[in-house]
Structure formats: C-alpha cells, structure tokens
Amino acid sequence: MIVRRRTAARQGGALARATTRLGGFRSDRRGAIAVWVALSLIPLCLLVFGFFDLSRMSIERRRLQDSLDAATLIAARSTATDTDTLTTLGKAALASELGKSITSASFVGSTNGKQVTGTASVTIDAIMLGMIGKSKLTVGAQSVVVRAANNLEIALVLDITGSMSGTRISDLKTAATDLVDIVVQDVQDPYYSKVAIVPYSMGVNVDTYADAVRGAVPTASLSSAAWNTGVAKTVSSFTNGTSTTVTTSAAHGLAVNDYAMVFGSNQSSMNGKVLRVTSVASTTKFTGANQSGTTISSGSSGSVYKCLNSGCTFVFTTQSTHVFQSGDQLKLTGVTNLTALNSANPTITSVSGQALTSSLLPTAHSSYATTTAGANGSASCLSTSRSDISCANLNFTNANNSAKSLPLSTCATERTGSYAYTDDSPSTALVGRNYEASSNPCPGPTITPLTSDRTVLKNQISTLDDGGSTAGQIGLAWGWYMVSPNFAYLWPKASQKPAAYGTAETMKIVVMMTDGAFNTPYCKGVIAANAGSGSGSASDHINCNATNGDATAQAKELCTKIKAKNVVVFTVGFDVDSTAKSMLTTCATKTTQAYFPATGGELKTAFKSIAQEISALRIAK
C-alpha cells in the first residue's frame, strides 16, 4: 500500500510537470503567431493604401483625357498647322479646361494637315507610395482629332409654325446656332463645311428665287392697244330711234355688219353707243341699230369711229407669242399715247393669235374716245382661274363654295405630277406656287443657300419668327433641293452651289426638325379642302383635295427618294405624338439618327448631338 501510494505520487508529479511544460509551449506559440501576423500586415497596408493612390491616378487620367480631348479640338479648329502655334493654343486651352499645372504637353499636326495629335501629362503627389520612395506619380493621355474627313453640305430644315411660339422658337434659335458653331469650321481647306437654312411653315419662302422655281408671272410686250381703226369721220346729223340714220360729211367707209361708235355729239343718248350697221344708203349715209336697245334722240355733230370688234372694246396686240387665254385679267404698264390705259385692268374675252380682245370699253375713260392708239408697254397676268401659270392673283371657289381670290406669294409649295418626288431642276419641272391667305401667310424668314459664313447663318437664324400651319413635306423637299446639284444653277455664287452626287469625300446631310403633324397639303397652289386641323379656315381653302395626297405620306416618299441619293437624313421631333415619331423614325437614315426631345433643353442637346456626329472635327482616339 505504502509502495503503491509512493508510486502513484511520483506518477502524479510527473504528469503535473508535463502539463505545466505543455502550457508554457502553448503560450510561446501564441506569441510567435502574433509576431507573424504583425509582420504580414505591413505589406498588406502598403498594398491597400497603394490602391488608393492608383485610384487617384485613374481619376486624374480621366480628367486629363477629357480636358485634352477638348483642348485638341480647339487647336484643330484653328488655321494653324505648325507645331509651335498648335502647342501654344492647345496648352492654353488645356490649362483652362484642367484648372491645374501641366507637367508636359504638345500638339502636333500631321503632314497632310488632316489631324492634330495632343499629348499631355500631369504629376500628382503620392500618399502611401511615398513610404517606399515613390513620392510623385505621373499621369499621361493622348488625343487624336481628325480635322476633316469629308466636305460637308448640310441643309437645316427648321419648323417656324405657330406652335413654335414663345420659348420654343427661342430654344430652336439657340440649338440651331450651336449646331452652326460646331459643324462650320474655321478651316475650309482642304475640306469645306457649309450649311443651308430652310425655315418653313405653310410653305417655304424662296424670296427672289420664286420666279425661277415656280414660274414668273407671264408678261408680253405690246405693239398696240386700240378699239377703233384709227380713222374718224365727222357726223353731220343723225335721226331719232333705236336705229338711227347717220349722215357724215365725208365717206364713212362702213359696210353692213360693221360696228361703229359716235363720240362728241350734242346728244348723250348717242355718245358711246355701239351701232351695228344694218344698211348703207351711200358713202356718206348709213343706218345703225343701237345694240343697247335704247332710243337715240336726233342730233348733230360728233365723230364716228369704225370699231375693231362687235363690242367696240379694246384689242391689245402683242409683239410675239404669249400664254394668255380668255378669262385672264391683264395689268398694263408702260403704254404710251393712251397713258390712261396704264391704270386699266382689262379682262380678255377672246384670243386670236397675238390679238387679245378685252372687255374694256372706250367709255371707261374720257381719253379713250380718240383715234390715237396706245403703243408699246406690256401686259402681265393680274388674275386668272387657271392653275397652269403663276398669275398675280388666283380666282377660285373655296371649300365653302364661295368665290374667292388670293394673291401670289414668294412661297413655294408641292411639286406635282411625275416629278413630285424628284430633285430635277426647276427648268425641267417647276415646283408649286402659293396663293396666300392673310390668316395663314407665307413666312417672312427666307431660305439661305449653302455657306460657310457663320455670321450670315447666325444672323438668318436670329430672324426666325413663328406663325402659320405645318407643311413639313415642303420644308423637307427644300432641304433636299438645297444640297442637290440639280438646283446649283439657281445660286449666284460658286461657293453656294452643291457638289455633284458621288463627289469623293463629300457628305450631303439634311436635318429635318418639326414640332407637330404635317397638316398642310395643296391643290392648285391653295391649301386643299382636305387639309388637316390647324391649317386655317375653310374659306381660305380651295374646293379640291390635295393633288399629292396626305402630307405625311408625301414626306415618307420624299425621305425614301432623298436617302436613295445617299443623302444622310437626321430627324428631330420636338414634343411630337406617336404618329409623328413613327414617320420621323422611318425618315431618318438610321433609327439612332431620329431624336425626340420633349423640352427646350433636350432640343439643344439633340442638336449638339447631331452636330457632334456630323462635325468635320471628331475625336479619332
């Protein structure tokens, strides 16, 4: 027992000592791990905080790239080609954009002058990387701007209808001006960038080009204007009755069924009456029936004249062929001798070759009762009911079935017939004319042919004013015409003439902007009876439907034809409905080139986006 207890005691002491030693070992192990962890945290912290510096570098690089892109664009917009000048301009712009010191920067033009390359770097202070000797960090960027890849011919078609009133028209002016500033470059060589402006509402005001594109008011030079043969015979006496026997002092020269008229007698019942010769008793005596049927009192004196026609009315003879027809009303100018005719507006009753018989009686003016004929001068079309000529006024029946007359304006409307959707020259097929109503007149702002003069373009934009209904199909057609080589002969300056289709490195672009549905189609130069709501009063519409049909359908067909000529079409629908959106999306060359801003701010953004896409200056990388 004693031995066992001693043995057990010894064994227990050994176990206790072993446990103590093991405990000490565990304590030593925890200390070693702590040291290992502490040592590991040092590079980990450096790595974490190093990422902070790298993040700062990334942010700074993006800032530098954006600023360098802008500075390189500015340098490229200049006329400079040498490195020193480009670098001076680019550095100044970069410093302004970046707002901090630049470590280095250079701007170099290519040998062909077509691009400018900007390179720049900035230095930032390191925060954590400085602990390992990297106290400064350098960030670099490069920007390459193509100065011009193509010649640009851009037609800007702008809606100036009544719905564009207020801030809308102001926003449009700003947006259009911004586009001009971006796309029209200071450098016009080796590539040019030009813009034409087409304001439209109920039509397009072609101003001084109106006669050339829709036809001038026809005019004919006159050789004579007379109502009698030019020979007067003195009247000795005449008898009482509805038929009167006239005695002359000399041979009268009249035959049966001739017509005569007496002026200057002592009986007003005789003066100015048309007499049909029914019998000739002698060379000095004839009987004439008063065509008005009234009784003539007997009398004496006066002169008898042989008339040129049965009505004793004026006949105007032209020097050459003419286009006038019966029913046309004439305006006379420059007539000599019988100058009172210059205030007359006779209506043609019949045409025989170059002779125009009119309704104008010699009794209309005291000076007409003479043997003297008018000479020279000219006759132009004052009014007509015809649709084949551009008369100063059109007489028609309106949509309310009432007689109406409207004056010719300098606005152009739809081309009709087989040339309706072509850009053939006006010398081949005239465009439509316009007879305007005072309630929906031709807009004041006029077209501006292609030009690279930003001042001219912006001055024209500043004159834009709102009013009238929406004939967007006509505006679209004129956008095409402004970049069409077929219309080039119209423009007086060589710089205004569009290049031929297919010219190398040349882009033709139409930017079509509208804020509503197209509601104004035409028939015979007057707004059609079936024009849409908002196109004016029915009393100002003609009583025939649109010759070319629906205005929106016309626009779609025009877009198809325009794009077939490789003209790029951008469309902008300002706060438009779904129908207009569908048409404008179809019209654009690409769906991404159709924009639908809802506010004035978005309109400006849309125009800037278009300008940036078509700009002759663009960032290549």
Secondary structure, DSSP 8 states (H G I E B T S, - for coil): -HHHHHHHHHHHHHHHHHHHHHHHHHHHHHHHHHHHHHHHHHHHHHHHHHHHHHHHHHHHHHHHHHHHHHHHHHHHHSS--SHHHHHHHHHHHHHHHH-S--SEEEEEE-TTSSEEEEEEEEEEE-SSGGGGT--EEEEEEEEEEES-SSEEEEEEEEE-SGGGTTHHHHHHHHHHHHHHHHHS-S--SSS-EEEEEEEESSSEE-GGGHHHHH----EEEEEEEESEEEEEEEEEEE-SBSEEEEEESS-----TT-EEEEES-S-TTTTT-EEEEEEEEETTEEEEEETT---B--EE--EEEEESSTT---EEEESS-----TT-EEEEES-BSSGGGGG---BEEEEETTEEEES--GGGSGGGSSS--EES-EEEEEEBS-SSS--SEEEEEBTTS-EEEEEB-SEEB---GGGTT----TTTS--B--B-BTTB---S---EEEE--HHHHHHHHHT----S---HHHHHHHHHHHH-GGGGGGSSSGGGS---TT-TTEEEEEEEEESS-----EETTEE-TT--TTS--GGGSBSS--TT--HHHHHHHHHHHHHHTT-EEEEEETT--HHHHHHHHHHSSSGGGEE---SHHHHHHHHHHHHHHH-S-EE--
